[in-house]
């Protein structure tokens, strides 16, 4: 668990896109974002107050989060100076970079000397159990995709936000590095040892109030041969009561697999439901979340209307049109 | 890759069952088993020649395989003396114990000094790639089970043996520790990092002759919520042309999951086929392998006849009645 709130380190980000992790934190957990720290030449700006380490400390920040990606995932010497100073000032550090904080001897030495923590969110920090399959109290929703990177995390975060706004009991459960940095907790599922995948999902979504929903972040796709095992573990470890189908209609082939085509929403529905009912016979498919970013508003509306007619369940683009329809569907379960 | 042939170390095995890994090597790869090494008090006997380290060395043995399980997976001091002597005599060591050879400082030091290798087959020895899903040449068969531990490895090994006897081109591809020790190669799939599971299956089953069959060792079950992700990776990484359904009809519930029931063979067939066709649209279910060890011969025969009538494909118990029917079915693909 990463201590919140954060000071968001944007470093020398070459453009706004490079700071998308920091942007995600600011968008989805503004209460976690005390301010931003920018170095000379930084081209990103989250619109947060620029703070020195001392100012952020005084404002309550506990962890400096590296919210920026640079070429090759490197931790540059220019950054190091700030990171070492942050440890000395009493911050923990958190990073989702490929290169690990723990592999930098200077950071490790200073962290040990100062008693601060280094969090590499690409690496599990827990010894997860093997899944026991026992029915847990509370309710769970999982987004499953026709492909990878179609908006499953966004869908869950948008639904979580809408549910909180309505006063419903809801928790977003992160299963990937961006989600973990946004919320400060979760499992980096793609880095878990095979035998413990489903157990790690059970671990992050424990017993809860009967009217509480866990919105579990989806990963991969049952139809993406590289990562389908991870998706399977989410479906059986998560034992969802409700599935949301996630889709991006303009893809020409499966992400990274030119020889593979996306399934239809009907194929996804039937396969996901059959598998989900192994762990939870009451599971239902309650809605469709479509990523319409590459469609005109008119085309998007027409596409969503057709999906609703074909599938008989609500369909929306939660980014474009809000997550209300999907939350209505959950509330009706 | 573990150097063959082996001297099989039975240690102070308390009974025959404790030596079941060694028994598997002797049964399935007798050419890998030069002899057995037994310590005082050993209650197991494979019927192989008892050899000293020097005798086995002279007979060509390259690796001392710890083919025995003892309580807690410990590597006892009594064993250590033999293991150190084996390294000094020029043997590599291989083990599937929970406790790792590499965690024993004395063994590590002697292995380094002598230039010998320590193989812990529970731990991957390769940095596997992410699966690319590209169609590979050659044919592949995978056994999928209604549950874990229903005889999938045995089925593949029995089919491999029968195919070799018929002069067909066949390779058993191990995906678990016992299979790896039997053949000297393979992937300990349950210990692979989630993102690389399917890639590791692609890696161990590369392009091959058009008339060559890989018999890929199955793991887990699509219906076993603890391990279904591993099974999924085998189905998509293995891109099988043929599936064998494996079943044990007398189980009262899923192994280790008292709240879960086994699926029917029809349910397994439909789900496995739907998933397998994502990676290989030509995949077929060609036969059923039933573990009838808890049934009388009469009951077994009646059960198999009923399965054949219901499913319309050959069904047998390869241990009891031979793997011929299943190999006939493969040959017809």
HADDOCK unambig.tbl for C-alpha pairs under 7 A between the chains (distance, minus, plus):
assign (segid A and resid 130 and name CA) (segid B and resid 226 and name CA) 6.32 0.50 0.50
assign (segid A and resid 131 and name CA) (segid B and resid 226 and name CA) 4.72 0.50 0.50
assign (segid A and resid 132 and name CA) (segid B and resid 226 and name CA) 6.53 0.50 0.50
assign (segid A and resid 132 and name CA) (segid B and resid 257 and name CA) 6.70 0.50 0.50
assign (segid A and resid 133 and name CA) (segid B and resid 225 and name CA) 6.17 0.50 0.50
assign (segid A and resid 133 and name CA) (segid B and resid 226 and name CA) 6.88 0.50 0.50
assign (segid A and resid 133 and name CA) (segid B and resid 257 and name CA) 6.86 0.50 0.50
assign (segid A and resid 190 and name CA) (segid B and resid 194 and name CA) 4.95 0.50 0.50
assign (segid A and resid 190 and name CA) (segid B and resid 195 and name CA) 4.96 0.50 0.50
assign (segid A and resid 191 and name CA) (segid B and resid 193 and name CA) 5.54 0.50 0.50
assign (segid A and resid 191 and name CA) (segid B and resid 194 and name CA) 5.71 0.50 0.50
assign (segid A and resid 191 and name CA) (segid B and resid 195 and name CA) 6.48 0.50 0.50
assign (segid A and resid 192 and name CA) (segid B and resid 193 and name CA) 5.54 0.50 0.50
assign (segid A and resid 192 and name CA) (segid B and resid 194 and name CA) 5.60 0.50 0.50
assign (segid A and resid 193 and name CA) (segid B and resid 191 and name CA) 5.55 0.50 0.50
assign (segid A and resid 193 and name CA) (segid B and resid 192 and name CA) 5.53 0.50 0.50
assign (segid A and resid 193 and name CA) (segid B and resid 193 and name CA) 4.39 0.50 0.50
assign (segid A and resid 193 and name CA) (segid B and resid 194 and name CA) 5.72 0.50 0.50
assign (segid A and resid 194 and name CA) (segid B and resid 190 and name CA) 4.96 0.50 0.50
assign (segid A and resid 194 and name CA) (segid B and resid 191 and name CA) 5.72 0.50 0.50
assign (segid A and resid 194 and name CA) (segid B and resid 192 and name CA) 5.60 0.50 0.50
assign (segid A and resid 194 and name CA) (segid B and resid 193 and name CA) 5.72 0.50 0.50
assign (segid A and resid 194 and name CA) (segid B and resid 194 and name CA) 5.10 0.50 0.50
assign (segid A and resid 194 and name CA) (segid B and resid 230 and name CA) 6.35 0.50 0.50
assign (segid A and resid 195 and name CA) (segid B and resid 190 and name CA) 4.96 0.50 0.50
assign (segid A and resid 195 and name CA) (segid B and resid 191 and name CA) 6.49 0.50 0.50
assign (segid A and resid 195 and name CA) (segid B and resid 227 and name CA) 6.24 0.50 0.50
assign (segid A and resid 198 and name CA) (segid B and resid 226 and name CA) 5.79 0.50 0.50
assign (segid A and resid 199 and name CA) (segid B and resid 226 and name CA) 6.91 0.50 0.50
assign (segid A and resid 223 and name CA) (segid B and resid 278 and name CA) 6.34 0.50 0.50
assign (segid A and resid 225 and name CA) (segid B and resid 133 and name CA) 6.17 0.50 0.50
assign (segid A and resid 225 and name CA) (segid B and resid 236 and name CA) 5.07 0.50 0.50
assign (segid A and resid 225 and name CA) (segid B and resid 237 and name CA) 6.70 0.50 0.50
assign (segid A and resid 225 and name CA) (segid B and resid 279 and name CA) 6.70 0.50 0.50
assign (segid A and resid 226 and name CA) (segid B and resid 130 and name CA) 6.32 0.50 0.50
assign (segid A and resid 226 and name CA) (segid B and resid 131 and name CA) 4.71 0.50 0.50
assign (segid A and resid 226 and name CA) (segid B and resid 132 and name CA) 6.53 0.50 0.50
assign (segid A and resid 226 and name CA) (segid B and resid 133 and name CA) 6.88 0.50 0.50
assign (segid A and resid 226 and name CA) (segid B and resid 198 and name CA) 5.80 0.50 0.50
assign (segid A and resid 226 and name CA) (segid B and resid 199 and name CA) 6.90 0.50 0.50
assign (segid A and resid 227 and name CA) (segid B and resid 195 and name CA) 6.26 0.50 0.50
assign (segid A and resid 228 and name CA) (segid B and resid 232 and name CA) 6.53 0.50 0.50
assign (segid A and resid 228 and name CA) (segid B and resid 233 and name CA) 6.60 0.50 0.50
assign (segid A and resid 229 and name CA) (segid B and resid 229 and name CA) 4.06 0.50 0.50
assign (segid A and resid 229 and name CA) (segid B and resid 230 and name CA) 6.03 0.50 0.50
assign (segid A and resid 229 and name CA) (segid B and resid 232 and name CA) 4.96 0.50 0.50
assign (segid A and resid 229 and name CA) (segid B and resid 233 and name CA) 4.94 0.50 0.50
assign (segid A and resid 230 and name CA) (segid B and resid 194 and name CA) 6.35 0.50 0.50
assign (segid A and resid 230 and name CA) (segid B and resid 229 and name CA) 6.04 0.50 0.50
assign (segid A and resid 232 and name CA) (segid B and resid 228 and name CA) 6.53 0.50 0.50
assign (segid A and resid 232 and name CA) (segid B and resid 229 and name CA) 4.96 0.50 0.50
assign (segid A and resid 232 and name CA) (segid B and resid 232 and name CA) 6.95 0.50 0.50
assign (segid A and resid 233 and name CA) (segid B and resid 228 and name CA) 6.62 0.50 0.50
assign (segid A and resid 233 and name CA) (segid B and resid 229 and name CA) 4.95 0.50 0.50
assign (segid A and resid 236 and name CA) (segid B and resid 225 and name CA) 5.07 0.50 0.50
assign (segid A and resid 237 and name CA) (segid B and resid 225 and name CA) 6.70 0.50 0.50
assign (segid A and resid 257 and name CA) (segid B and resid 132 and name CA) 6.71 0.50 0.50
assign (segid A and resid 257 and name CA) (segid B and resid 133 and name CA) 6.87 0.50 0.50
assign (segid A and resid 278 and name CA) (segid B and resid 223 and name CA) 6.32 0.50 0.50
assign (segid A and resid 279 and name CA) (segid B and resid 225 and name CA) 6.70 0.50 0.50
